[in-house]
Amino acid sequence: MHRLYIRKGTKKRTWIAVGYYCDECSKTLKGNDLMKTGGLQNLPEDLIELKDRVTNPKTIVLDPGYSLTKVGFTGEKEPRFIFDSAVYFTDTEDSFIQNANKIETKTRVKKTSNLFRKLKNSEVLDQEVFDIFLAHIFEKLKIKSSETAVWVVEKYYNARFSDYLKGRLDVINNNSLPEKAKDFLRKEKMVEFINGFETAFSIRRAMSEVFFNRFNIPKVYFSLGELLSLYADERVTGVVVGIGASSTRIIPIYEGFIISHGVSIREKAGQDVVKQLEKYVQKEGGDIPKTPHEKSQILKNIRLVSEELCYISQNIKEESQKWTQSDKYIKSINIINDKHVKLDEIRYLAPEILFEEEPLSILNNPGDLADAVIESIQKCDKGLAKSLYANILLVGGGSMFEGFKERFTKSFKSKVSDHLIFNITAKSDRLISGWIGGSILSGMKLFEERNFWVSKAEYDEKGSKAVDRCI
């Protein structure tokens, strides 16, 4: 491992240690501005005091997830609102956004448009929908966009699919095939979306265009949710396991620096649990309305039900025996319009998908979530292993199921040496931990003093690539 330094000010010998990198990382860092790509060695000393309500808000903290969006002000203990990451359009062409724990029943909805469209391992931002969504956000918060900075909590986007597409297109272009054959291959569905995945920053850039061009935001900043979750837990080193709606992200971090080659992305996530329940409801529910909006509301109902009634079993065989001995665990739920469905063993079977095995690159054979975390640590420098094993943090809505931490800990313990010391943490606020970290860091003097924010003037000069420098 090597220490990473940046120069502070103009004095020749004034340097600040901002993180570490190993030989693998140096390949990625070469040619980059280290001040812009490094991490923070220690927790900043000027952490702001979190308050219940901010009386003079200056910065919005926005955490737009695939399923839920959290929004509030810098310095607050929790988001003011948690909305569905979607815009609902009525028959009269009006639109509205909806609280995550409520279902709109009075308004007749014509269609529902999500902020993101999922493609394989990645997502594409719908800028038009995001534009409308933000307009509602500012209306709900009762503030002027031109007077408010925005701190965005973002996910680690997997660039492997992008690299595959670009590599595939290069092969097509350089091949000796006839031009007609090349044109046919270029029009394949996967190649069609290559522009949306030109870099891992595509969503960040798309958001910045809406922020600056449509809403005239004075300044913005983007920061990784898993890194913010670690800061919220008052740590700068650890492995953050984020089980979101669309993917599970395993991010090793050392002294605030993301070890990129140790990152692992798993497709199994909270949305897969909802899909398992959806299949069950379709099978057991009989004649259920299926207009686009009704289907959307059914899925939301199922998601809310999964959060309340689903749980992780510690032993499948024992759990199955418990259910065969009594039917007292069966719950009846109202899916939509008094259409009731009884949930039986699906309550613990549906979340099992989060622990299913997937292929692992190092082991070259399938492994579960615990295997994936161990693999990520093995990819990192050996000297970091002790620190990473000692700080494993579970975050995200998919980790909120009752019994998740216990099951994961049990699985992890069975796969490592008895002499290995490890610690797994799952705090009660882990659904919003990324937002809390953003609430803390966005109020620090450090970001003002070192000019980390991306201003409107910088965007006008450099375009959407200006936000690439955010850590």
C-alpha positions in Angstrom: 0.0 0.0 0.0 1.1 3.6 -0.7 0.0 6.8 1.0 -1.8 9.3 -1.2 -1.2 13.0 -0.7 -2.5 16.3 -2.1 -1.0 19.7 -1.9 -2.8 22.3 0.2 -2.4 25.9 -0.9 0.7 27.2 -2.6 3.4 26.3 -0.1 5.7 23.7 -1.5 5.9 21.5 1.5 2.3 21.6 2.7 0.8 18.2 1.9 -2.2 16.4 3.3 -2.6 12.6 3.4 -6.0 11.8 1.9 -6.0 8.0 1.5 -4.2 4.9 0.4 -3.8 3.0 -2.9 -2.3 -0.3 -3.9 -0.5 -1.2 -7.1 -3.8 -2.1 -8.8 -5.3 1.3 -7.8 -2.3 3.2 -9.2 -3.2 2.1 -12.7 -6.6 3.7 -12.3 -5.3 6.8 -10.5 -2.5 7.5 -13.0 -3.1 10.8 -14.8 -6.0 11.8 -12.5 -6.1 14.8 -10.2 -5.4 13.2 -6.8 -7.2 15.9 -4.9 -10.3 15.0 -6.9 -10.1 11.2 -6.8 -8.7 10.6 -3.3 -10.6 9.9 -0.1 -10.3 11.5 3.4 -7.8 10.0 5.8 -9.8 10.8 9.0 -13.2 12.0 9.9 -13.3 15.8 9.6 -13.2 17.7 12.8 -15.9 20.1 11.9 -18.8 17.7 11.7 -22.0 19.6 12.0 -24.5 19.0 14.8 -27.6 17.2 13.4 -30.8 19.0 14.3 -34.5 18.0 14.2 -35.3 20.8 11.8 -33.2 23.4 10.0 -34.7 26.9 10.2 -32.6 28.5 7.5 -32.0 25.8 4.9 -29.3 26.3 2.3 -28.6 22.8 1.0 -30.9 20.0 -0.1 -29.7 16.4 0.5 -31.2 14.2 -2.3 -30.9 10.4 -2.3 -32.6 9.1 -5.5 -32.8 5.3 -5.4 -34.2 2.9 -7.8 -37.3 2.4 -5.6 -37.3 5.2 -3.0 -36.0 8.8 -2.9 -35.1 10.5 0.3 -34.9 14.3 0.6 -34.3 16.8 3.3 -32.0 19.6 4.4 -28.4 19.6 5.5 -28.1 19.2 9.3 -31.3 17.3 9.8 -31.4 14.0 11.6 -33.6 12.3 9.0 -35.2 13.1 5.6 -38.3 15.3 5.6 -39.8 13.1 2.9 -39.4 9.6 1.4 -41.1 9.4 -2.0 -41.5 6.7 -4.6 -38.9 7.2 -7.3 -41.7 7.8 -9.8 -44.0 10.4 -11.2 -47.7 9.7 -11.5 -49.7 11.2 -14.4 -53.5 11.7 -14.3 -56.1 11.6 -17.0 -56.0 15.4 -17.1 -52.2 15.4 -17.8 -51.5 16.6 -14.3 -48.7 15.0 -12.3 -47.8 14.3 -8.6 -45.4 12.3 -6.5 -46.3 10.0 -3.7 -45.1 9.2 -0.2 -43.4 5.9 0.0 -45.6 4.5 2.8 -49.0 5.7 1.3 -51.0 4.7 -1.7 -53.0 7.3 -3.7 -56.6 6.0 -4.0 -58.6 9.2 -4.8 -56.8 10.4 -7.9 -57.4 8.5 -11.2 -53.9 7.8 -12.6 -53.3 7.2 -16.3 -49.6 6.1 -16.1 -46.7 5.8 -13.8 -43.2 6.8 -14.9 -40.1 5.7 -12.9 -37.0 7.9 -12.6 -34.8 5.0 -13.8 -35.1 2.3 -16.5 -33.2 -0.8 -15.7 -31.0 -2.6 -18.2 -29.0 -5.6 -17.1 -26.7 -4.5 -14.3 -27.2 -0.8 -14.8 -29.9 1.9 -14.9 -30.7 4.8 -17.3 -32.1 8.1 -15.9 -35.2 9.4 -17.6 -34.3 13.1 -17.7 -37.9 14.3 -18.5 -39.4 12.4 -15.6 -36.5 13.6 -13.3 -37.2 17.2 -14.3 -40.9 16.9 -13.3 -40.0 15.0 -10.1 -37.6 17.7 -9.0 -40.2 20.4 -9.6 -42.5 18.6 -7.2 -39.6 18.2 -4.7 -38.9 22.0 -4.6 -42.7 22.6 -4.3 -43.0 20.2 -1.4 -39.9 21.8 0.4 -41.2 25.3 -0.4 -37.9 26.7 -1.6 -36.5 28.3 -4.7 -34.1 26.0 -6.7 -31.9 29.0 -7.7 -31.1 29.7 -4.1 -30.4 26.1 -2.9 -27.4 23.9 -3.4 -28.0 20.2 -3.9 -26.0 17.3 -2.5 -26.7 14.1 -4.3 -26.3 10.7 -2.8 -25.5 8.3 -5.6 -24.9 4.5 -6.1 -21.8 2.8 -7.3 -22.7 2.1 -10.9 -21.2 -1.0 -12.5 -19.2 -0.2 -15.6 -18.6 -3.8 -16.6 -21.6 -4.0 -18.8 -20.6 -0.7 -20.4 -17.1 -2.0 -21.1 -18.6 -5.1 -22.6 -20.9 -3.1 -24.9 -18.0 -0.8 -26.0 -15.7 -3.8 -26.6 -18.4 -5.6 -28.6 -18.9 -2.5 -30.8 -15.2 -2.2 -31.4 -15.1 -5.8 -32.5 -18.0 -5.2 -34.9 -16.4 -2.1 -36.4 -13.0 -3.7 -36.9 -14.3 -6.9 -38.3 -14.0 -7.8 -42.0 -17.7 -8.6 -42.2 -19.7 -6.9 -45.0 -21.1 -3.5 -44.0 -24.7 -4.8 -44.1 -23.8 -7.5 -41.5 -22.1 -4.9 -39.3 -25.2 -2.6 -39.5 -27.4 -5.5 -38.5 -25.2 -6.3 -35.5 -25.0 -2.7 -34.4 -28.8 -2.5 -34.3 -29.0 -5.3 -31.8 -30.9 -4.4 -28.6 -27.8 -4.3 -26.4 -25.7 -2.1 -28.7 -28.7 0.2 -29.1 -28.1 1.5 -25.5 -24.4 1.9 -25.7 -24.5 5.7 -25.5 -26.3 5.6 -22.2 -23.4 3.6 -20.7 -20.4 5.5 -22.2 -19.0 5.9 -18.8 -19.9 5.1 -15.2 -20.8 8.8 -14.8 -23.6 8.8 -17.3 -26.4 9.2 -14.7 -24.4 11.8 -12.8 -24.0 13.9 -15.9 -27.6 13.5 -16.9 -28.7 14.7 -13.5 -26.4 17.7 -13.6 -27.9 18.8 -16.9 -31.3 18.9 -15.3 -30.0 20.7 -12.2 -28.1 23.4 -14.0 -30.1 23.9 -17.2 -33.6 23.5 -15.9 -33.5 24.7 -12.3 -30.5 27.0 -12.3 -29.0 25.3 -9.2 -26.0 27.4 -8.0 -23.9 24.4 -7.0 -24.1 20.6 -6.7 -22.0 17.7 -5.4 -22.2 14.0 -5.9 -21.0 11.4 -3.3 -21.3 7.6 -3.0 -24.0 6.4 -0.7 -22.0 3.6 0.7 -19.1 5.9 1.6 -21.6 8.3 3.3 -23.1 5.4 5.2 -19.7 4.7 6.6 -19.2 8.3 7.6 -22.6 8.3 9.3 -21.4 5.4 11.4 -18.3 7.5 12.3 -15.9 5.3 10.4 -13.7 5.8 7.4 -12.6 2.2 6.9 -14.8 -0.9 6.3 -16.7 -3.0 3.8 -20.2 -1.5 3.1 -22.7 -4.1 2.0 -25.6 -2.1 0.4 -28.7 -4.2 -0.4 -30.8 -1.8 -2.4 -33.9 -2.3 -4.6 -32.1 -3.1 -7.9 -28.7 -4.5 -6.8 -26.5 -5.4 -3.9 -23.2 -3.4 -3.8 -20.2 -4.5 -1.8 -17.8 -1.6 -1.5 -14.5 -1.9 0.4 -13.2 1.4 1.7 -9.9 2.3 3.4 -9.6 5.6 5.1 -12.2 7.1 2.9 -10.7 5.8 -0.3 -12.8 3.3 -2.4 -10.8 0.3 -3.4 -12.4 0.1 -6.9 -11.0 -3.3 -7.9 -12.5 -4.8 -4.8 -16.0 -3.7 -5.5 -18.6 -6.4 -6.2 -22.1 -6.0 -7.7 -24.7 -8.7 -7.2 -28.0 -8.6 -9.1 -30.0 -10.1 -6.2 -31.7 -7.3 -4.3 -34.9 -6.1 -2.7 -36.9 -5.9 -5.9 -36.3 -9.7 -6.4 -38.1 -10.3 -3.2 -41.1 -8.3 -4.4 -41.1 -10.3 -7.7 -41.3 -13.5 -5.7 -44.3 -12.2 -3.8 -45.8 -10.9 -7.1 -45.7 -14.4 -8.6 -47.3 -15.8 -5.5 -50.1 -13.2 -5.5 -50.8 -13.8 -9.2 -51.1 -17.5 -8.5 -53.2 -17.2 -5.4 -55.1 -14.0 -6.1 -57.2 -15.0 -9.0 -58.8 -12.1 -11.0 -56.8 -9.1 -10.0 -57.0 -5.8 -12.0 -54.1 -5.3 -14.3 -54.2 -1.8 -15.8 -50.8 -0.2 -15.8 -51.5 2.0 -12.8 -53.3 -0.7 -10.9 -50.4 -3.1 -11.5 -48.0 -0.3 -10.2 -50.2 0.1 -7.0 -50.3 -3.7 -6.5 -46.5 -3.8 -6.7 -46.3 -1.0 -4.2 -48.7 -2.8 -1.9 -46.6 -5.9 -2.2 -43.5 -4.0 -1.4 -45.1 -2.5 1.8 -46.3 -6.0 2.7 -42.9 -7.5 2.2 -41.3 -4.9 4.6 -43.9 -5.6 7.2 -44.5 -9.4 7.0 -41.5 -11.0 5.3 -38.5 -12.2 7.4 -35.3 -14.2 7.1 -35.3 -17.7 8.6 -32.2 -18.9 10.4 -32.8 -22.6 9.4 -35.0 -23.5 6.5 -35.8 -27.0 7.7 -36.8 -25.9 11.2 -38.9 -23.1 9.8 -40.7 -25.4 7.4 -41.5 -27.8 10.3 -42.9 -24.9 12.4 -45.3 -24.0 9.6 -46.5 -27.5 9.1 -47.4 -27.7 12.8 -49.6 -24.5 12.8 -51.4 -22.1 10.5 -51.3 -19.2 13.0 -48.5 -17.6 11.0 -50.6 -17.1 7.9 -51.5 -13.5 7.2 -54.3 -12.2 5.0 -53.5 -9.0 3.1 -55.5 -6.6 0.9 -53.7 -6.3 -2.4 -56.1 -3.8 -4.1 -59.8 -2.9 -4.0 -60.6 -5.5 -1.2 -58.9 -8.3 -3.1 -57.4 -10.4 -0.3 -54.6 -13.0 -0.5 -53.3 -15.2 2.3 -49.5 -15.3 2.7 -48.2 -18.6 3.9 -44.5 -19.8 3.9 -43.8 -17.3 1.2 -43.2 -14.9 4.1 -39.8 -16.4 4.7 -39.2 -18.1 1.3 -39.3 -14.9 -0.8 -36.4 -13.2 0.9 -34.3 -16.4 0.5 -33.3 -15.1 -2.9 -31.0 -12.5 -1.2 -28.9 -15.4 0.0 -28.9 -17.4 -3.3 -25.6 -18.2 -4.8 -24.1 -16.4 -7.9 -20.9 -17.0 -9.8 -17.8 -15.5 -8.1 -14.8 -14.4 -10.1 -12.1 -15.5 -7.7 -13.5 -18.9 -6.6 -14.8 -19.6 -10.2 -17.8 -21.3 -8.6 -21.1 -20.1 -7.1 -21.2 -18.3 -3.8 -23.7 -16.6 -1.6 -23.6 -13.1 -0.1 -21.1 -14.0 2.5 -18.8 -15.5 -0.1 -19.1 -12.3 -2.2 -18.0 -10.1 0.8 -15.1 -12.4 1.5 -14.1 -12.3 -2.2 -14.2 -8.5 -2.2 -11.8 -8.4 0.8 -9.5 -11.0 -0.9 -9.2 -8.7 -3.9 -7.8 -5.9 -1.8 -4.3 -5.6 -0.5 -3.5 -8.3 2.2 -2.4 -5.7 4.6 -6.0 -4.2 4.7 -7.8 -7.5 5.4 -7.7 -7.2 9.2 -9.3 -3.7 9.1 -11.9 -4.6 6.5 -13.0 -7.8 8.3 -13.4 -5.8 11.5 -15.7 -3.2 10.0 -18.5 -4.8 7.8 -21.5 -2.5 7.6 -25.0 -3.6 6.3 -27.1 -0.9 4.8 -30.1 -0.5 2.5 -33.7 -1.5 2.5 -33.0 -5.1 1.5 -31.1 -5.6 4.8 -34.1 -4.5 6.9 -35.9 -7.9 6.9 -36.1 -9.3 10.4 -33.3 -11.8 11.0 -31.1 -10.6 8.1 -28.1 -9.7 10.2 -28.3 -12.9 12.2 -28.5 -15.1 9.1 -25.7 -13.2 7.3 -23.5 -13.4 10.4 -24.1 -17.1 10.7 -23.3 -17.7 7.1 -20.1 -15.5 7.3 -18.9 -17.3 10.4 -19.2 -20.7 8.7 -16.9 -19.6 5.9 -14.0 -18.1 7.7 -11.3 -19.3 10.1 -12.3 -19.6 13.8 -9.3 -17.4 14.6 -10.5 -14.6 12.3 -11.9 -11.5 14.1 -14.7 -9.9 12.2 -17.5 -7.5 13.2 -20.8 -7.0 11.3 -23.0 -4.0 12.1 -26.6 -3.3 11.1 -27.9 -0.1 12.6 -31.6 0.6 12.9 -31.4 3.7 10.6 -29.6 1.8 7.8 -32.4 2.5 5.3 -31.4 6.2 5.4 -27.8 6.0 6.5 -26.5 7.2 3.1 -28.8 10.3 3.4 -27.6 10.9 7.0 -24.0 10.8 5.9 -24.9 13.4 3.2 -26.6 15.5 5.8 -23.4 15.5 7.9 -20.8 16.1 5.1 -22.7 18.6 3.1 -22.6 21.1 6.0 -18.8 20.8 6.5 -16.6 23.9 6.1 -14.1 21.6 4.4 -16.1 21.5 1.2 -16.4 25.2 1.0 -12.7 25.9 1.9 -11.3 23.5 -0.7 -13.9 24.4 -3.3 -15.2 20.9 -3.8 -18.6 22.0 -4.9 -19.3 22.1 -8.7 -20.7 25.6 -9.4 -23.0 26.7 -12.2 -20.1 28.7 -13.7 -17.9 25.6 -13.8 -20.7 23.6 -15.5 -21.2 26.4 -18.1 -17.5 26.3 -18.9 -16.9 22.5 -18.9 -20.3 21.0 -19.5 -21.7 18.0 -17.8 -18.3 16.4 -17.4 -17.6 19.0 -14.7 -19.2 16.8 -12.1 -16.9 13.9 -12.9 -14.4 15.3 -10.3 -16.8 14.6 -7.4 -15.4 11.9 -5.1 
